[in-house]
Amino acid sequence: MEALRVGGTLIWYYYICKREVWLMAHNIVSDQDDPNIDIGRFMHENSYKRKKKEISIGGIKVDVLDKKDGYLMIGEIKKSSKFIESSKMQLAYYLLELKRNGLEGRGVLMFPQERKRETIELTDELIEELEGAEKDIMEICNRPYPPKPNKINMCKNCAYAEFCWS
């Protein structure tokens, strides 16, 4: 396996399914014909068209970037608030990466179908939690085998289901 870099996607999955973290890190591709993936792509491509999208900053890729009152505002577009905790941590991770590169920012989660937004600011507690998550992700990814499958609510709609329950 090539050198692993923890990114926002691994952070998002870490807070949902650690087995999926391992699968993704080992370039095991999920079912790309899964309808949930198609819906997510459609939402990303067709929401907030006036905002700058898919901006890479260092090792992160943010959905929306804007400048507001002298600081960077980064946005993450999600199809639903169902996994809001993992979405918050992903966005907080992006803010941490900005901070590590000398930039200050604030974040906003955007749920266009729900017409809902949630602002995220990086706190010392979030930094500490994210640094622990990064270490744990590296440990998971360096294992020779994935963690055992653990049946959770997300399994029924997961594009990786065949890797766990076949």
One Martini backbone bead per residue (centre of mass of N, CA, C, O) as a GRO file, in nm:
protein
  166
    1MET     BB    1   0.097   0.036   0.023
    2GLU     BB    2   0.076   0.344  -0.001
    3ALA     BB    3   0.097   0.631   0.130
    4LEU     BB    4  -0.093   0.749   0.386
    5ARG     BB    5  -0.372   0.979   0.383
    6VAL     BB    6  -0.556   1.159   0.572
    7GLY     BB    7  -0.895   1.236   0.514
    8GLY     BB    8  -1.218   1.331   0.501
    9THR     BB    9  -1.335   1.055   0.420
   10LEU     BB   10  -1.210   0.886   0.649
   11ILE     BB   11  -1.338   1.045   0.871
   12TRP     BB   12  -1.630   0.995   0.800
   13TYR     BB   13  -1.614   0.678   0.816
   14TYR     BB   14  -1.506   0.647   1.106
   15TYR     BB   15  -1.799   0.749   1.225
   16ILE     BB   16  -1.933   0.470   1.101
   17CYS     BB   17  -1.693   0.267   0.951
   18LYS     BB   18  -1.397   0.096   0.992
   19ARG     BB   19  -1.403  -0.099   0.753
   20GLU     BB   20  -1.430   0.118   0.531
   21VAL     BB   21  -1.160   0.246   0.581
   22TRP     BB   22  -0.990   0.006   0.494
   23LEU     BB   23  -1.103  -0.032   0.208
   24MET     BB   24  -1.033   0.249   0.101
   25ALA     BB   25  -0.722   0.247   0.170
   26HIS     BB   26  -0.709  -0.027  -0.031
   27ASN     BB   27  -0.866   0.032  -0.301
   28ILE     BB   28  -1.163  -0.059  -0.249
   29VAL     BB   29  -1.427  -0.054  -0.452
   30SER     BB   30  -1.726   0.038  -0.474
   31ASP     BB   31  -2.043   0.047  -0.584
   32GLN     BB   32  -2.090   0.269  -0.855
   33ASP     BB   33  -2.415   0.186  -0.900
   34ASP     BB   34  -2.512   0.309  -0.662
   35PRO     BB   35  -2.771   0.523  -0.595
   36ASN     BB   36  -2.633   0.694  -0.367
   37ILE     BB   37  -2.399   0.793  -0.541
   38ASP     BB   38  -2.565   0.933  -0.759
   39ILE     BB   39  -2.707   1.135  -0.574
   40GLY     BB   40  -2.453   1.273  -0.465
   41ARG     BB   41  -2.348   1.375  -0.737
   42PHE     BB   42  -2.592   1.542  -0.816
   43MET     BB   43  -2.590   1.733  -0.574
   44HIS     BB   44  -2.306   1.845  -0.617
   45GLU     BB   45  -2.352   1.952  -0.920
   46ASN     BB   46  -2.655   2.115  -0.847
   47SER     BB   47  -2.541   2.275  -0.605
   48TYR     BB   48  -2.432   2.578  -0.565
   49LYS     BB   49  -2.337   2.709  -0.854
   50ARG     BB   50  -2.209   2.999  -0.759
   51LYS     BB   51  -2.005   2.843  -0.621
   52LYS     BB   52  -1.716   2.726  -0.539
   53LYS     BB   53  -1.583   2.408  -0.647
   54GLU     BB   54  -1.358   2.184  -0.587
   55ILE     BB   55  -1.120   2.258  -0.371
   56SER     BB   56  -0.773   2.250  -0.337
   57ILE     BB   57  -0.602   2.210  -0.010
   58GLY     BB   58  -0.366   2.037  -0.020
   59GLY     BB   59  -0.522   1.739   0.117
   60ILE     BB   60  -0.789   1.889   0.038
   61LYS     BB   61  -1.151   1.879  -0.056
   62VAL     BB   62  -1.374   2.126  -0.126
   63ASP     BB   63  -1.690   2.223  -0.222
   64VAL     BB   64  -1.680   2.516  -0.076
   65LEU     BB   65  -1.563   2.859  -0.143
   66ASP     BB   66  -1.527   3.146   0.075
   67LYS     BB   67  -1.532   3.494   0.153
   68LYS     BB   68  -1.571   3.616   0.503
   69ASP     BB   69  -1.474   3.861   0.697
   70GLY     BB   70  -1.154   3.756   0.646
   71TYR     BB   71  -1.246   3.456   0.596
   72LEU     BB   72  -1.281   3.128   0.549
   73MET     BB   73  -1.542   2.953   0.376
   74ILE     BB   74  -1.643   2.625   0.420
   75GLY     BB   75  -1.812   2.368   0.229
   76GLU     BB   76  -2.050   2.095   0.279
   77ILE     BB   77  -2.215   1.863   0.079
   78LYS     BB   78  -2.527   1.702   0.161
   79LYS     BB   79  -2.803   1.493   0.123
   80SER     BB   80  -2.797   1.452   0.446
   81SER     BB   81  -2.842   1.456   0.815
   82LYS     BB   82  -2.806   1.160   0.915
   83PHE     BB   83  -2.464   1.209   0.929
   84ILE     BB   84  -2.376   1.463   1.108
   85GLU     BB   85  -2.132   1.382   1.278
   86SER     BB   86  -1.942   1.300   1.043
   87SER     BB   87  -1.969   1.572   0.896
   88LYS     BB   88  -1.849   1.749   1.117
   89MET     BB   89  -1.572   1.606   1.127
   90GLN     BB   90  -1.491   1.658   0.838
   91LEU     BB   91  -1.502   1.969   0.852
   92ALA     BB   92  -1.309   1.999   1.091
   93TYR     BB   93  -1.071   1.876   0.940
   94TYR     BB   94  -1.048   2.098   0.730
   95LEU     BB   95  -0.990   2.320   0.938
   96LEU     BB   96  -0.731   2.190   1.046
   97GLU     BB   97  -0.575   2.196   0.779
   98LEU     BB   98  -0.577   2.497   0.751
   99LYS     BB   99  -0.429   2.557   1.017
  100ARG     BB  100  -0.168   2.393   0.939
  101ASN     BB  101  -0.150   2.622   0.686
  102GLY     BB  102  -0.226   2.919   0.818
  103LEU     BB  103  -0.547   2.902   0.821
  104GLU     BB  104  -0.855   3.054   0.862
  105GLY     BB  105  -1.179   2.907   0.951
  106ARG     BB  106  -1.504   2.822   0.841
  107GLY     BB  107  -1.806   2.623   0.859
  108VAL     BB  108  -2.053   2.457   0.631
  109LEU     BB  109  -2.334   2.274   0.631
  110MET     BB  110  -2.512   2.131   0.345
  111PHE     BB  111  -2.878   2.068   0.290
  112PRO     BB  112  -3.064   2.108   0.020
  113GLN     BB  113  -3.318   1.920   0.058
  114GLU     BB  114  -3.362   2.055   0.363
  115ARG     BB  115  -3.285   2.348   0.397
  116LYS     BB  116  -2.991   2.324   0.549
  117ARG     BB  117  -2.769   2.450   0.816
  118GLU     BB  118  -2.425   2.423   0.960
  119THR     BB  119  -2.208   2.552   1.184
  120ILE     BB  120  -1.841   2.534   1.203
  121GLU     BB  121  -1.603   2.524   1.472
  122LEU     BB  122  -1.285   2.521   1.586
  123THR     BB  123  -1.174   2.332   1.858
  124ASP     BB  124  -0.984   2.189   2.094
  125GLU     BB  125  -1.158   1.933   2.113
  126LEU     BB  126  -1.160   1.867   1.810
  127ILE     BB  127  -0.860   1.843   1.772
  128GLU     BB  128  -0.816   1.609   1.968
  129GLU     BB  129  -1.008   1.408   1.833
  130LEU     BB  130  -0.877   1.413   1.547
  131GLU     BB  131  -0.597   1.314   1.631
  132GLY     BB  132  -0.703   1.041   1.732
  133ALA     BB  133  -0.833   0.950   1.466
  134GLU     BB  134  -0.579   0.948   1.294
  135LYS     BB  135  -0.433   0.727   1.454
  136ASP     BB  136  -0.655   0.510   1.423
  137ILE     BB  137  -0.658   0.500   1.116
  138MET     BB  138  -0.367   0.409   1.081
  139GLU     BB  139  -0.402   0.145   1.236
  140ILE     BB  140  -0.622   0.021   1.060
  141CYS     BB  141  -0.466   0.045   0.778
  142ASN     BB  142  -0.209  -0.139   0.888
  143ARG     BB  143  -0.363  -0.375   0.866
  144PRO     BB  144  -0.398  -0.681   0.701
  145TYR     BB  145  -0.700  -0.659   0.800
  146PRO     BB  146  -1.010  -0.606   0.841
  147PRO     BB  147  -1.248  -0.541   1.019
  148LYS     BB  148  -1.507  -0.662   1.139
  149PRO     BB  149  -1.820  -0.682   1.086
  150ASN     BB  150  -2.081  -0.432   1.169
  151LYS     BB  151  -2.402  -0.406   1.235
  152ILE     BB  152  -2.574  -0.134   1.087
  153ASN     BB  153  -2.790   0.088   0.954
  154MET     BB  154  -2.611   0.145   0.689
  155CYS     BB  155  -2.583  -0.136   0.546
  156LYS     BB  156  -2.843  -0.133   0.353
  157ASN     BB  157  -2.691   0.137   0.187
  158CYS     BB  158  -2.419   0.005   0.115
  159ALA     BB  159  -2.161  -0.019  -0.130
  160TYR     BB  160  -2.001  -0.250   0.066
  161ALA     BB  161  -2.181  -0.499   0.147
  162GLU     BB  162  -2.045  -0.736  -0.018
  163PHE     BB  163  -1.781  -0.729   0.177
  164CYS     BB  164  -1.961  -0.834   0.440
  165TRP     BB  165  -2.251  -1.011   0.335
  166SER     BB  166  -2.172  -1.260   0.119
   0.00000   0.00000   0.00000
